[in-house]
Amino acid sequence: MDNNEENKQTFEYFQHNGIPFVSGIHSIERLEWLKDFKMDPDIPLIVTYPKSGTNWMQQIASLIMNCDHIASLKEQTLYQRAPWMEYIPFKPDITKYMMLTTHLNYHMVPNDVKNKMIKIIYVVRNPKDVIVSSYYFHQCTHFLKVPKDFQDFLKQFVEGNVFYGSWFDHIRDWYNHKDELNILIVMYEDMQKDLRSVIEKIASFLNKELDGETLELILDQCTFKYMKENPETNYQMSTGLFKNDSDPLFRKGVAGDWKNHFLVSQSEWFDSIYQERMADFPLKFESDIVTNKQ
């Protein structure tokens, strides 16, 4: 995001529809306006709960969408290619974009999203890894409260008292409506294990044909190393949102890192909550560490 206008802002939490948002980034007026936002059916939508692989998917999908002119994306940041439509700085009348992004719950997205006009890519990640990534992310930003400790953040996460609310509600609501939507569900762990296959699946969903050379180019530009080092993908310019000495978006880029942070008792407690709330949920998450082959 271009943040010159945000550098001196004060960020405060507020609730809307029972979900925590942050002023300066969101407003009730913007969230209400979105309900009737008229969306272009040719513009796909990336949906994620925060810290589930959003930036990675923005890079993958935007390269696929622009597969005939990948070099032209070199000077465009991920936010310019796929802005968050609920963010105050997004101005649809003057903003050029090839995709849109949202972290919103199913019930808060524009009505147009719900009538199969819009192609949706929904990325879902093992919630324990989401918790760890979110915990560190909160420490790197100007706009989120720094957690007291991991135990406290874990409790707040389970209760849904975090940025964008309950992970459980987010994933369940989107999944439960999948048959009513034009949606492709992608698991973060599959992106880690076999990115080539995931890219091919996304390209097919977006009706894009990739030749071998283009596929290899996309793979090269979707590695952890490439995205961490390049300003168009690492949000270096977002000085108003992130602390200068932090690297908020690219900490490790692996699946299964939760095992290095959860105590056994914390893992067992979270598992009991998960079983209580998601026992009938069909998607299963891998618990073993997957080596990052990027």
Backbone torsions as a table, in degrees:
resi	resn	phi	psi	omega
1	MET	NA	141.8	172.4
2	ASP	-76.9	123.4	-169.4
3	ASN	-123.1	18.4	179.0
4	ASN	-55.8	-38.3	-178.4
5	GLU	-74.4	-12.9	-174.5
6	GLU	-104.0	-6.9	-170.7
7	ASN	-54.6	-32.8	-175.0
8	LYS	-107.0	15.1	-176.0
9	GLN	-78.8	151.7	170.9
10	THR	-103.2	129.5	-177.6
11	PHE	-103.2	133.7	178.5
12	GLU	-135.3	145.9	177.8
13	TYR	-75.5	145.8	168.5
14	PHE	-146.2	159.7	-178.1
15	GLN	-105.5	139.3	172.1
16	HIS	-143.3	126.2	-173.7
17	ASN	53.5	34.2	177.3
18	GLY	77.1	10.0	-176.4
19	ILE	-116.1	134.0	178.1
20	PRO	-74.2	129.9	172.8
21	PHE	-125.9	178.3	-176.6
22	VAL	-127.4	126.6	178.1
23	SER	-66.3	152.6	-175.0
24	GLY	89.7	-28.7	174.7
25	ILE	-106.6	-42.3	179.4
26	HIS	-121.2	164.4	169.8
27	SER	-149.9	155.2	177.7
28	ILE	-62.2	-36.9	-179.8
29	GLU	-62.0	-44.1	179.4
30	ARG	-65.8	-42.7	-178.0
31	LEU	-65.1	-36.4	177.7
32	GLU	-74.1	-38.6	178.9
33	TRP	-60.0	-34.5	-176.1
34	LEU	-60.1	-29.4	-175.7
35	LYS	-54.2	-37.5	-176.9
36	ASP	-107.9	14.4	177.9
37	PHE	-62.9	122.8	-179.1
38	LYS	-83.0	116.4	-174.5
39	MET	-100.8	142.2	176.8
40	ASP	-74.6	123.1	-178.1
41	PRO	-64.7	-13.6	178.1
42	ASP	-90.2	-0.9	-179.5
43	ILE	-103.6	109.0	179.1
44	PRO	-69.2	162.6	-178.6
45	LEU	-125.2	127.4	173.2
46	ILE	-95.1	127.2	179.2
47	VAL	-121.2	130.1	176.5
48	THR	-148.1	155.2	160.0
49	TYR	-80.3	144.5	-176.6
50	PRO	-51.9	141.9	177.2
51	LYS	67.9	37.2	179.1
52	SER	-116.4	13.6	-179.4
53	GLY	105.2	25.0	-175.9
54	THR	-60.1	-52.8	-176.6
55	ASN	-64.9	-36.9	177.1
56	TRP	-60.9	-45.7	-179.9
57	MET	-69.4	-35.1	175.5
58	GLN	-59.1	-42.6	179.4
59	GLN	-65.8	-49.5	-178.6
60	ILE	-58.8	-53.5	-173.2
61	ALA	-68.3	-37.0	-179.9
62	SER	-69.3	-35.5	176.0
63	LEU	-66.0	-39.8	177.7
64	ILE	-65.2	-46.0	-178.8
65	MET	-60.8	-31.6	-177.0
66	ASN	-111.8	35.0	-170.8
67	CYS	-61.8	-22.7	179.3
68	ASP	-83.4	-14.4	-176.5
69	HIS	-141.8	51.1	-175.7
70	ILE	-59.4	-36.5	-178.3
71	ALA	-60.0	-27.3	-177.4
72	SER	-70.5	-14.0	-179.6
73	LEU	-85.0	-5.9	-172.8
74	LYS	-57.5	-32.8	-177.3
75	GLU	-100.6	7.2	-179.2
76	GLN	-107.3	127.2	177.2
77	THR	-74.1	164.2	177.4
78	LEU	-60.3	-37.4	179.5
79	TYR	-65.6	-35.2	177.4
80	GLN	-69.6	-34.5	-179.7
81	ARG	-76.3	-39.0	-171.9
82	ALA	-143.1	67.9	-175.6
83	PRO	-66.5	154.4	172.9
84	TRP	-75.3	121.0	-173.8
85	MET	-73.5	-18.5	178.8
86	GLU	-86.6	-5.6	-179.9
87	TYR	-77.9	139.3	-179.4
88	ILE	-55.8	-41.3	-178.3
89	PRO	-65.3	-15.3	179.6
90	PHE	-72.2	117.6	179.9
91	LYS	-120.7	96.8	-171.4
92	PRO	-59.2	-26.1	-177.7
93	ASP	-74.3	-24.3	-176.5
94	ILE	-124.0	-8.3	-179.0
95	THR	-87.4	128.0	174.6
96	LYS	-92.8	132.6	-177.9
97	TYR	-155.4	155.0	178.7
98	MET	-107.2	-16.4	176.7
99	MET	-146.7	169.3	171.5
100	LEU	-124.0	158.9	-179.9
101	THR	-131.2	149.1	172.4
102	THR	-152.6	149.5	169.6
103	HIS	-105.1	6.7	-170.9
104	LEU	-71.6	150.4	170.5
105	ASN	-61.2	152.6	-179.0
106	TYR	-51.1	-39.9	-172.9
107	HIS	-74.5	-7.5	-176.7
108	MET	-111.0	-2.2	-179.2
109	VAL	-80.8	163.9	179.9
110	PRO	-56.5	148.3	179.6
111	ASN	-58.8	-31.7	-179.5
112	ASP	-60.4	-27.6	-178.9
113	VAL	-65.5	-25.1	-168.7
114	LYS	-95.3	9.9	-176.8
115	ASN	-118.5	22.3	176.8
116	LYS	67.8	10.3	174.8
117	MET	-74.2	-36.3	-170.6
118	ILE	-100.0	134.1	174.0
119	LYS	-82.4	127.4	-175.6
120	ILE	-117.3	131.6	171.0
121	ILE	-110.3	115.1	-177.8
122	TYR	-109.0	119.6	-178.8
123	VAL	-102.2	129.9	-179.8
124	VAL	-126.4	143.0	-173.8
125	ARG	-133.9	151.2	175.3
126	ASN	-47.6	123.6	-173.9
127	PRO	-62.1	-28.2	179.3
128	LYS	-67.3	-37.7	175.6
129	ASP	-70.4	-34.8	175.6
130	VAL	-60.9	-42.3	-179.2
131	ILE	-62.4	-47.3	-179.2
132	VAL	-63.3	-46.3	179.7
133	SER	-62.6	-41.0	179.4
134	SER	-66.2	-38.6	179.5
135	TYR	-58.1	-46.7	179.3
136	TYR	-72.1	-35.9	179.5
137	PHE	-61.2	-40.5	179.6
138	HIS	-61.0	-28.4	-178.9
139	GLN	-80.2	-13.4	-174.1
140	CYS	-101.9	-7.0	-172.9
141	THR	-107.8	160.7	171.7
142	HIS	-87.3	-16.3	-168.8
143	PHE	-104.7	-5.9	178.4
144	LEU	-116.1	148.8	179.0
145	LYS	-69.7	134.4	177.5
146	VAL	-73.2	125.8	-179.5
147	PRO	-63.8	147.1	177.1
148	LYS	-63.8	-45.1	175.3
149	ASP	-165.6	176.5	-175.8
150	PHE	-64.9	-40.3	-179.8
151	GLN	-59.4	-44.6	179.9
152	ASP	-65.2	-41.5	-180.0
153	PHE	-65.3	-39.5	178.0
154	LEU	-58.4	-44.2	178.9
155	LYS	-63.3	-45.6	179.7
156	GLN	-62.5	-38.8	179.5
157	PHE	-63.4	-48.2	-178.7
158	VAL	-61.6	-35.3	-179.7
159	GLU	-81.1	-7.2	179.8
160	GLY	79.6	15.1	-179.1
161	ASN	-91.7	48.4	-178.6
162	VAL	-134.4	168.5	178.5
163	PHE	-47.3	122.5	-179.9
164	TYR	72.9	8.4	168.6
165	GLY	79.2	-152.6	-169.6
166	SER	-74.3	124.9	171.9
167	TRP	-61.4	-42.0	-177.4
168	PHE	-59.5	-47.5	-179.6
169	ASP	-66.3	-39.4	-177.2
170	HIS	-60.6	-54.6	-174.8
171	ILE	-70.5	-37.4	-179.4
172	ARG	-67.2	-43.9	-178.1
173	ASP	-64.3	-46.4	179.3
174	TRP	-63.9	-42.8	-178.8
175	TYR	-66.4	-40.8	-177.3
176	ASN	-65.2	-21.1	179.8
177	HIS	-103.4	9.7	-173.1
178	LYS	-59.6	-33.7	-178.1
179	ASP	-72.7	-14.0	178.3
180	GLU	-94.6	-4.1	-172.1
181	LEU	-119.6	163.5	171.8
182	ASN	-97.1	81.9	-165.6
183	ILE	-128.7	140.7	172.0
184	LEU	-115.2	120.2	179.3
185	ILE	-95.9	125.2	-177.9
186	VAL	-120.9	130.5	178.1
187	MET	-93.1	131.9	-179.7
188	TYR	-54.5	-39.3	-178.4
189	GLU	-65.1	-32.1	175.1
190	ASP	-69.2	-33.9	175.8
191	MET	-63.9	-36.2	177.9
192	GLN	-70.2	-40.5	-174.4
193	LYS	-77.5	-41.3	-172.8
194	ASP	-151.1	74.8	-176.0
195	LEU	-62.2	-35.9	-179.8
196	ARG	-56.9	-47.9	-179.3
197	SER	-64.6	-37.9	179.0
198	VAL	-65.7	-43.4	178.3
199	ILE	-60.6	-43.0	179.0
200	GLU	-62.9	-39.5	179.0
201	LYS	-65.8	-42.8	179.2
202	ILE	-65.9	-41.9	178.8
203	ALA	-59.7	-42.8	178.1
204	SER	-62.6	-42.4	179.5
205	PHE	-62.3	-36.6	-178.8
206	LEU	-89.4	5.9	179.5
207	ASN	59.3	42.5	177.5
208	LYS	-117.6	133.4	177.0
209	GLU	-98.9	128.9	-179.5
210	LEU	-113.2	123.8	172.4
211	ASP	-78.4	171.0	-174.9
212	GLY	-58.9	-41.2	-178.3
213	GLU	-66.3	-42.1	179.8
214	THR	-66.6	-40.7	178.0
215	LEU	-59.7	-43.2	179.4
216	GLU	-65.5	-37.7	178.7
217	LEU	-64.5	-42.9	178.6
218	ILE	-63.9	-43.4	177.8
219	LEU	-58.4	-43.9	-179.6
220	ASP	-61.9	-37.3	-175.8
221	GLN	-89.4	4.3	177.8
222	CYS	-113.9	13.9	176.1
223	THR	-76.9	156.0	177.2
224	PHE	-57.7	-44.0	-177.8
225	LYS	-62.2	-47.1	-178.8
226	TYR	-60.3	-47.8	-174.8
227	MET	-70.1	-33.9	178.8
228	LYS	-67.5	-33.1	-172.6
229	GLU	-93.5	-11.0	-173.4
230	ASN	-107.1	128.4	-175.3
231	PRO	-63.0	-24.3	179.5
232	GLU	-74.0	-15.0	-179.3
233	THR	-118.3	-12.8	-173.2
234	ASN	-104.5	6.4	176.0
235	TYR	56.8	34.0	177.1
236	GLN	-57.4	-31.8	-174.3
237	MET	-80.0	-5.2	-175.8
238	SER	-84.4	55.1	-174.2
239	THR	-67.5	-23.0	179.2
240	GLY	-76.1	-17.0	-176.7
241	LEU	-104.0	-31.0	-172.4
242	PHE	-119.4	150.1	179.7
243	LYS	-70.7	143.2	-172.4
244	ASN	-61.7	-31.4	-176.0
245	ASP	-95.2	15.6	-175.8
246	SER	-112.2	162.5	173.7
247	ASP	-130.0	78.7	-164.8
248	PRO	-71.0	-23.5	-170.6
249	LEU	-100.2	-21.2	-172.6
250	PHE	-131.2	78.1	-177.8
251	ARG	-85.9	-55.8	179.2
252	LYS	-134.1	-39.5	-179.3
253	GLY	69.9	39.4	179.5
254	VAL	-128.9	165.5	172.4
255	ALA	-107.0	142.2	177.8
256	GLY	94.7	4.9	-178.5
257	ASP	-66.2	-15.9	179.8
258	TRP	-56.6	-28.3	-178.5
259	LYS	-65.1	-19.5	178.7
260	ASN	-87.8	-0.3	-174.4
261	HIS	-128.6	-34.7	-179.2
262	PHE	-77.9	131.2	164.8
263	LEU	-70.0	158.3	178.6
264	VAL	-56.6	-43.0	-179.0
265	SER	-64.3	-37.8	178.6
266	GLN	-67.8	-41.0	178.7
267	SER	-63.9	-43.2	-179.6
268	GLU	-66.6	-38.3	178.1
269	TRP	-64.7	-45.9	179.1
270	PHE	-63.1	-41.3	179.2
271	ASP	-58.9	-38.5	-179.9
272	SER	-66.7	-39.3	177.0
273	ILE	-66.0	-43.3	-179.7
274	TYR	-60.6	-45.4	-179.9
275	GLN	-62.9	-36.6	179.8
276	GLU	-66.6	-39.3	-173.0
277	ARG	-98.5	-21.9	-171.5
278	MET	-130.7	19.9	-175.0
279	ALA	-57.4	-34.5	-178.0
280	ASP	-94.2	6.7	-176.3
281	PHE	-77.4	127.2	-171.4
282	PRO	-74.2	-27.0	-179.3
283	LEU	-74.7	132.4	179.9
284	LYS	-113.5	138.0	-176.8
285	PHE	-104.4	135.9	177.4
286	GLU	-73.2	139.7	-177.9
287	SER	-104.0	-15.6	-179.8
288	ASP	-80.7	151.0	177.9
289	ILE	-67.3	129.5	176.9
290	VAL	-102.0	124.0	-179.8
291	THR	-63.2	131.9	178.0
292	ASN	-77.7	109.6	-176.0
293	LYS	-95.9	11.0	180.0
294	GLN	-67.2	NA	NA
